[in-house]
């Protein structure tokens, strides 16, 4: 039995992957795409998987049409209908899978009067095939993209289409392993990737805007869908770029639907109302315009689904988990796309849009440690077996265990004895050190999502970056991260009596730092940005709902980044009413309207008490009030609280006394809760 067979499914999400070669690099083999997506097999199930391969060279003079059919009679119907709409089959490629599914894939090369004529023909054929009992579906039609998908795991689909056996190579691969949430998995028509002309997408998440998206497309003439929220994304991208003529960047911003868009972006979002996506999603998409091949990745505006991107000398990557990238590249620089952001890269131009501002400050090679020769080798080992081996070593009297070649195995360090030490060389998967009650865990590399959830004792030391939701409900002990942390770090941290947790981050933090924080101490040091005082060390919505604890952030944090403020348009509308009543003067209103965001502290400084009391209802209620924010040097009380742990942090990462003294001389933004108004 392969270790892959032991992996259970994870009901929370699918796995996505994108691999794009750079201009002078070799093509990417099917075996590489398969190995990468299979390392997160546990994210999917036997109910669907697939690949999309893009090639810009070769003979692309004909359209490649691919259709699932339930038999010869349906296939003849498809051929006849295509001919009626002017589509000429130049070469029938025949069945290109083994027929393991209830529907079998058939392909042909074809010509059409125009792309619009072909798109219309596909719609009419699919409408006919989906009436009553499902007889089939045209699932891919384009010059540069070849979609192969079916029922099963990625390995099953790869074998079924003989991708490795035929030596298939591509400039860009999109891959998916599926955990169905919005449609069953008995037919391959529901598997990813979904395609529309030269676009193909793979998606993880649930799109709550599905109804609005469907109506947007139906109003514009699209009539046939398979009934899953993922498919509409391919159609939306195709419509916005092919029909509306928008640039890929413009289409991406519309679909991401960020909370705060630039004025021009907000205008496009409003102009295409019904197209923006909402709900938790991460998406990887491919596209070719005949001149270049593009890879696009989208993150929802709250970043509720995992998404990392990476780059090395030859390739650019998109993945649900960093382990997928590490399977192919130990040298890749890996970073996260910001909430409501997107990555855009192309074969010829490389990275066009990185997914965040100043992305070069969001990765760094921190780890130079080598595993000892006696370390447990996790290569090719499933997480259950690896955890068993670790427990076995500890039960046999070892107090210190080393594990090398870790790539995405989950739950490491869970339920190991207090007082033991676990050293991890590589990239541990989700849920590292959850419920830790006194063990020490060291990671010589980056860590994936959900580190130290509900930890109530011990230490976790990460020599690289940590991704989203580190230190959730963290109750006692200390966590040191040399690099950066992702979204929702330290949410719901808490303390009780003498139990006080400490999270110290040497780099930066993304959105929602300290959300609903109820205790403990967080420090964001920004050590690698000491020469860049203008670069923010945190994202948005810091300390939203905070009721306890302390947050220290080196440097001045802009007020609009702290807390969750009402939309600026709502605040301005209320202020206009106060202007009309004579409680606010027009000059103050104009000054506030020019601010990026309007915060309660701005209003405290500029409004008279009566006007402030009226508008405070937008910001304050019986459950929440804005936190207290100070900008100052660390005082004696702060140093008594932090000094010992800061010195341990600097000693752990060999950072030196000079840097520590420079840090202690810096000013910090200090955030604490204040009494409710």
N, C-alpha and C positions, 0 to 999 in steps of 0.2 A: 504494500500500500504506500503510495506517495504521501509525503507530508502535506501536500495540498488537500488530500482527502479528509484530513482531520479538522480542517478549518470550518467552523460553523458560519452561518450567514449572520449578518448584522443588519437588523431591521431598520436602522436609522439612515442608511444611505448606500448609494451606488459608488463605484469607483470610476474615475475618468482619467484619461491620459492623452497628452499630445507631445509629439516629438518632431521637431523641424530641423532639417540640416541647414547649415550655413552654405554660402555660395560655393566655396571651394572644398567642402567636405564630401566624403563618400555618402552614397545613398544609405538609407536605413533599412536593415533586413527585417523581414517579418518575424524572425526568431527573437530579435531584440524587443520589438513591440510586444510580443507575446510574453516574454519573460518579465517585462516591466509591469504589465497589467495583471499578470497572474500573482504577483507578490502581494496584491491586495484582494485576492480571491475571496477572502472572508467578507468583503464589502458587497459581494454579489450573491448570486444563487444560480441554480441550474435553469432558471427561467428567462435567460436572455443575455446575450453578449454580442459584440461586433467590432468591426474595424472599418476605417475609411482610409484608403491610400491615394495620395495625390502625386502625380508625376507631370512635370511641365514639358519634358522632352518626348521624343518619339512621335508616332503618328497620332495626332489629336484632331484630325480633319473630320472625324465622324463623332456623333454622340454615342456614348455607351448607355444603353437602356437595360435596366435590370428589373425583373418582375418576379414576384412570387405567384405561383399558380397551383391549383389543386389537381390539375390533370390536363390531358391533351385537349379536351374540348374547350376549357377555359383559355388555354394558350392560343388556340385558333381564333377565339373571340377577340382576344387582345390584338393579334396580328391584323385582323379584319378592321377593327375600329381604328387602329393607328393609320392604316392605309386610307381610310375614309377621311382622315384629317390631314392627309398629305405627307405623312411620315413614311419614308421609304427605308425598308430594312436592306442594308447593303450586304451585311454578312451576319448570319446567325451563328452565335458562339455556343449555343446549346445550353444544357444544364451545367451549372458550375458548382453545384454542391452534390452531396451523396444521396440526398433525398431522405435524410434522417428525420426531418420535420414533417408536420402535416401539410405544409406547403413547400414546394420545391422552387429553387431559384433558377431562372433562365435568363440568358443575356443575349444581346445582339448589338451590332454597330449599325447606326441609322443616320439618315439625313432628314432635314425638315426645312420647310420654306423659311422659317425664322425661329429664333428661340421662343418668341411669344407663341407661335403656332404650336411648337412642341409642348410648351407648358400647358396650353389650352387642351391639347390632345390628351396629355397625361391626366389632367383633371377630369375629363369626360370619361376616360377609361376607368379610372379609379372610382368614380361615382357609380358606374355600372357594376363594378366588381364588388362593391361594398353594400349593395342592396340586398336585404334579407340575409341569407347565409353567406358568410365570407368565402369568396372563391379565389381571391388573390389581390395583388396590388403591385403597381409599379412603384418601386421604392428608391430608385436612383436613376437620374438621367443627366448626364453632363459629359463634357469632353475630357476633363482632367481628373475626375474623381471616380474611384471604384469602391463601392460599399459592399462589404461582406458581413452578414449578420444572421443570427439564427437563435434557436432555443438551446440553451446550454451555457457552460462556462466559456471564457475566452479560448481555453485550450480546445474545447469541443468544436467551436466555430472554426478555429484555425485548422484543425484536422479535417473538418467537413469540407472546407473550401480549398484544402491542400496548399495553404499559403506558404508554409515552410518547404513542403515537398517540391513545389514549383519554383522555389527560390525567389519569391516576390520581394522586390525592393521598392522604396518610395522616397520622395523628397520630404513628405510629411505623412505621419501616421496619426490618426485619431482612434482611440480605443475606449471600450466601455465594458464594465461588468455590472449586471443589473440586479437590483432588488426591487421588484414591482411594487408600486404604491397606488397608481392611478389606473391600471389596466392589468388584466391577467397576463400570464406568460405562456399560454398554450400555442400561440402563433408567432412566427418570427416577425410579422408586420409591426409588433409592438416593441421589438428590440431596437436598441440604438446601434450605430448612429442613425439619425434621421437626416434626410437630404432633400434639398430643393434646388434644382439646377446645379450650380457649382458650389453651393454651400452644403456642408455636413456638420452636424453638431452631436455632442454627447453631453449628457446633463445629469447632475445629481441634485435632488431636492424636490420640492413641491411648489408649483407656481399658483399662488392664490388668485392671481389676476387672469387665470385661464379663460374665464367667461368673457371678460372684457377683450382679451386678445383675440378670441374666436370671433366676437362680433366685429372687431376692427377688420379682420381678414374677410369675413363673409360679406361685409358691406362693400368690399373692394373686389368681389367676384370669386373668392376662393370658396369652393363648395364641398370638397371631399377631405375628410380627416379620419384618422384611425381612432381618435378619442382619447389621446393622452396629452398631458400638458407639455410634454417635451417637444412634440412635433411642431407646435406653432412657432417655436423659436427659429427653426430653419426657414419656415415660410416668411416670418417677419424680417429676418436678415436679407433674404432674397428680395422681398418687396421693397424694403427701404433702400437697398443699394441698386438693384436692377431697374425697378419701376420708378422710384422717386429720385434716383440719381444721387443719393447721399454718399458721402465718403464713409469708409468703414468706421472711422473714429466717431463720426456723427451718429451713425446707427448704433454703435456700442454705447454711447452715452445715453441715448434714448432708452435702450433696453435696460441698462443698469439702473436708471432712474434714481440718481443719488439724492440724498436729502437736501444738499446744498449744491446746486449747479450754477455755473456762470450764467450771466443774463442771456447770452446767445443760446447756451445749452437748454436753459429753462424754456426759452421761446420754442425751440424744436420739440421739447417734450410736450408742451401744451398743444402745438400744432398737430402732433401725432398722438393725441390722447387716445388711449385704447391699446397702443403699442407697448408702452413701458411695462416691464415685468415687476411683479411684487411677490413677496414670500421668500422662503429660503431657497437659494439656488447657487450652484457653481456650474459653469458651462465652459467647454472647450469647443472651438469651431474651426473649420478649415475652409479656405476659399481660394480660387484661382481665377484671375482675370485674363489669362492668356499670356501675360507678360511677367507675372510674378505670382508666387504662392504665399498666402498669408495664414498665420495662426492667431486666433483671437481667444482670449479667456475673459470671462465675465464673473464678477462677484456681486452678490446681492448687497443692498445698502446697509444691512445690519451684519453681514458676514456670518450668517448662520450655517453655512456649509463650508467645509475645508477647501482651501485652494492655495497651492504653492506653485511658484514658477522658478526656473533656474536656467543657468547658462554656463557652458564651458567653451573651449576653443572651437568646437565643431558643431554644437547643437544648442537649441533652445528647447526648454521643457515646460510642460504644464501637467500638474498631477493633483490628485486628492491628497496624497501623502508623500512626504519627502522620500520615503523608502523606495518608491517607484523610480525616482530620479537616481538615487544612490545605487540601485541595481545596475544602472548603465554607466554612471559617472561618479567616481569618488571625488573628483576635483571640481564639480559644478558649484557655482555660487548660487545659493538658494535664498529666496525671499518671498514675502507674502504680498498679494494684491490687497490694496486697502479696501475697506467697505465701500461699495458703490463704484469700484474702480475696474479698470480693464487693462490687460496686457495685449499689445499688438506687435507682432514680429513678422518678418518676411524673409524668404530665402535670399533675396538679393540685398536687402537693406538691414538685416539683423533686427535688433530691438528698435521699434519705432516709438512705442509708448510702454513704459516700464510697469505701469500699474500703481505707481505711487511717486510722490515727489522725493527727490534726493535718494533714490533707491540704492545708490552706491554706498550709503551710510547704513544700510540695513542688512549687510552681510559682511562677514569677515572670517578668515580661516583662523580659528582660535586654538585648535587642538593639534598638538604635536606629540602626544603621548603614544607610546607603542605598548601593545598588550604583551604581557609576559608569555613565555612559551607554554606554560602549564594552563593557560586560560581555556575555558570551555569554548569550542568553536561552534558558533551558531549558524554557520553557513548551511543553507538548505534545510534548516530545522524549523518546524512549526512552533508557535508560542507555547502550546501546552507541553510539548516535549522539553522545550528549553526551560520553562518554569519548573518542571519536574526535576530536571538535572540540577538546577540551582538549589532546590529544597533538599534534594538527596545529599548534595555536598555539605550543606549546613547541618543536616541531621546527623551526618557522619563526623561531626566535630569541627569542621572548618568554620572559622569566624570571618573569613575574608574570601570572596569568590570573584574571579575575573571572567568576563565573557567577551569574546571578540567576534567580529563580523556580524554584528547585530544590524538587521535591516528590517525595521518595522514590526518586530514581534511585540505583542501587546502584553499588558498587565505585569511587566517585570517589576520586581520588588514588592509586589502585593503579598502581604501576610508572611513576610520573612521576619525572623525573630529580632527583637530589640537587641541592640548591641552588635549586630552583625554588619558587615560591610559588603556592598555589591559594587563592583567596578565594571562599567559598560563601555565598550569601545565600538562606536558606530552610531546608529540612529535608532533609539528605542521607539516603539510605536505608542499608540494612545494608552492612557491610563497608567503611566509609569508612577510607581510609589503611591497609588491610591490607598487611603486608610493607613498610611505608614504610622507605626506607633513606637518608633525608636531606632530604626535601622538608619545607617548612613549609606547613601546611594550617590555614586559619582558617575557622571556621563562625560566621556571624552569625545564630544561631537555635539550635534543638535538633537533636540527632543521634539517629538510630535505633540499633538493636542492633549489637553486634560492631564497635565502633570500634577501629582500630589493633591488630588481631589479629596477633601475631608481628612487630610493628614493631621494627626494630633500628637506628633512627637518625632524626633530624629532630625536628620539633615538630608537635603538634596542639593548637590552641587553640579551645575551644568556648565561645561567649558565652552559651549557654543551658544546657539539661540534656542529658545523655547517658543512653541507656536501658541495657538489660542487656548484660553481658559485654563491657564496655570494658576494653581493655588485657590481653586474654588472651595469655599467653605473651609479654608485652612485654619486650624485651631491652635496649633502649638508646634514649636520647632523653628527651623530656619531653612530658607531656600535661597541659594545664591545662583544667579545666572550671569555669566560673563558677558553675553551678547544681549540680544533684544528679546522682548516678549511680544506676543500678538494681541488679539482682541480679548477683552473681558478678563484680563489678569486681575487676580485678587478679588473677584466678585464674591460677596457674602463672607469675606474673611471675618473672623470673630475671635473674641477672647473671653476668658472666664477666670476670675480671681487672679492667681499668679501665672496663668497660662497665657502667653502673649506670642503670637507668631510673627516672624520677620521675613519679608521678601525683599531682597536687594538685587537690583538689576543694573548691570554695568553699562547697558546700552540704552535703548528706547522702549516705549510701550505704545501700542496701537489704541484704538478707540475703547471706551467704556472701562478704563482703568478704575478699579475700586468701586464698581457699581454695587449699590446696596451694601457697602462695607460696614461692618458692625464692630470691628476691633482689630488690633494688631497694627503693624507698622510696615509701610511700603516705601522704598527709596528707589528713585530713578536717577541714575548718576550721569548718563551720557558721556562716558569717559572718552569715547572715540570721536566726540564732537566738541571737545574743549576749545578747539580753534574755530568753531563755527557757532558762535553765540546766537546767530540769527536763525539757526535751524531748530525747530520745535522738537522736544524730546517726548512729547505725548501727542496722541490724536485728539479726538473730540469726546465730549460727554464724560470727562473725568469726574469721579466722585458723585455721579448721578445717584440720588437716593441714599447717600451716605448718612449713617446714624452713629458711627463710632470709629475709633482708630485715628491714625495719622498717615498722611501721604506727604513725602518730601520729594520735590522734583527740582533738580539743579537748574538754576536760571529762572527767568521770568516766564510764566505761562500766561498767554493771552486769556483774558476773562471769558471770552466766548467759547473757549475750549472746556471750561469747567461747568459741570451741571448740564441739565437738559432744559433749554430755554424754549419758550413759545416761538412759533414761526415769526419771523420778522414782520411779515405782512399783517399778522393778527395784532401784533403790538402796535404797529403804525396806525392801524385802523382805530384801535382804542385811543391812541394819542390824538388822532384827528378829532375825535369826539371831545376830548379834554381841551383842545385848542378852541373849538367852537364854544365851549362853556367859559372860556377865559381862564382856565386853570393852568394852561401851558402856553407859553408864547411861541409864535411862529418860528423864531430864530432857533429855539431849542429843538423844535420839531425837525427843522431842516438839518441841524447838526446830527441828530440821532438817525435820521433817514440815510445819512451817508456812511454810517457804521456798517461793518461786515455783518455783525449780529448785535442785537440789543440785549444787554444783560441787566439783571436786577441792580448790580452795583453801579452801573452807569446811571440808572434812574435815581438811585439814592443820592448821587452826587449832583444831579441836575434838576430834580423836581422838588417843588414845595411839598410839605408834609401831606396836605389834603390830596393833591394830585397823586402822590406816591401811594397813599393809602388806597385810593381807588384802583389804580392799575396793578397794585401788588396781588390782586386776586388772580391775575394770570400766572403769577410766579409762585405763590405760596398758598398752601392749604393746610388742613390740620394734620396731614400725613407727611408733609415735606416742606422744608425751607432750604434756601441756598446755603451751602457750607461757608464756613469762615475761611478766608483766604488772606495770608500774609506773605510779604516778600521781604526776606531778611537773612542775615547770617545765622548760623546755628549758635544757640545760646548754651549756657551751662546745663540746663535741663535736657536739651536735645542731646548734648554730648554724653551726658550720663546715661541716657537711654540707648544711644546709637554707637558710642565710641568703641566698645569692645567688639561688636559685630562687624563694624566697618574695618577694624584692623584684621579680623579673621578673614573677611572678604578679600582684602588686599593681599594678605599672606597666601591665601588659597590660590590666587591667580598670579602670584609673583609680580605684583604691580609696582612695588617700590614706595619708599617713604616720601620721596619728593612729590609724586603724584597725589598721594594721600594728603599732604599738607596743602597742596594747591586746591584740592577739593574742599578741604575744611575752611579755606579762605573764601570760597565762593558764596554767593547768595542763593537762597533756595525759595521756591514757592512752597509754602507749608499750608496744607489743607486739613481742616478739622471740622467736625459738625458743630453747629451752634444751636442754641435753644430756639425752639419754634416760636414764630411771631404770634 
